[in-house]
Amino acid sequence: MPPRSLEVGAAGIQAAHTIEILRTERGLSQRQLAGHVTALGHPMSNTMLSRIERAQRRCDADDLVAIAEALLVSPLVLLHGPTAT
């Protein structure tokens, strides 16, 4: 079986963009948001968050849910964009 592609697809790119928009709207640095995610029980470094926002790292379902919880939005908002409230 060939290894799974690490390429970030359209949904991942949308989520990355939305995470960055919501984070900056809330006045949070990547370090602060990563700290909130970690405090919720999902360890995340600011480097991991930076790579997610730049679509250089895949955002798995656990990451998506934890980031959404830290931003006080539904995971669907991250997948569909900030106007999907």
C-alpha positions in Angstrom: 0.0 0.0 0.0 1.5 3.4 -1.0 1.9 6.0 1.8 -0.9 8.4 2.3 -0.4 11.8 0.6 0.5 14.6 2.9 -0.9 17.2 0.5 -3.4 19.5 2.1 -6.7 19.5 0.2 -9.3 22.2 -0.3 -11.1 21.6 3.0 -7.7 21.8 4.8 -6.8 25.0 3.1 -10.2 26.6 3.9 -9.8 25.5 7.6 -6.3 27.0 7.7 -7.4 30.3 6.3 -10.4 30.4 8.7 -8.3 29.6 11.7 -6.0 32.5 10.9 -8.9 34.9 10.3 -10.7 34.0 13.6 -7.5 34.0 15.6 -6.5 37.5 14.4 -10.1 38.8 14.9 -9.8 37.7 18.5 -6.5 39.4 18.9 -4.7 36.1 19.7 -1.1 35.3 18.7 -0.4 31.8 17.5 1.4 31.1 20.8 -1.7 32.2 22.7 -4.1 30.1 20.7 -1.8 27.1 20.9 -1.8 27.6 24.7 -5.6 27.7 24.8 -5.7 24.5 22.7 -3.2 22.8 25.0 -5.1 23.9 28.1 -8.1 22.2 26.7 -6.1 18.9 26.8 -4.9 18.8 23.2 -1.1 19.6 23.3 -0.2 22.0 20.5 2.8 24.1 20.0 2.8 27.5 18.2 5.0 25.9 15.5 2.3 23.2 14.9 -0.4 25.9 14.7 1.8 28.0 12.3 2.2 25.1 10.0 -1.5 24.4 10.1 -2.3 28.0 9.2 0.2 27.9 6.3 -1.3 24.6 5.1 2.1 22.9 5.6 0.7 20.5 8.1 -2.5 18.5 7.9 -5.1 19.5 10.5 -6.6 16.2 11.6 -10.1 15.9 13.2 -8.8 16.1 16.7 -6.8 19.3 15.9 -9.9 20.8 14.2 -12.2 20.1 17.1 -9.7 21.4 19.7 -8.9 24.6 17.7 -12.6 25.2 17.2 -13.3 24.8 20.9 -10.5 27.2 21.8 -11.9 29.7 19.3 -15.5 29.1 20.6 -16.9 28.1 17.3 -18.2 24.9 15.7 -15.7 22.8 13.8 -18.0 23.4 10.8 -17.2 27.1 10.9 -13.5 26.2 10.4 -14.4 24.0 7.4 -16.9 26.4 5.7 -15.4 29.7 6.6 -16.1 32.4 9.2 -19.5 33.4 7.6 -20.9 29.9 8.3 -22.1 30.7 11.9 
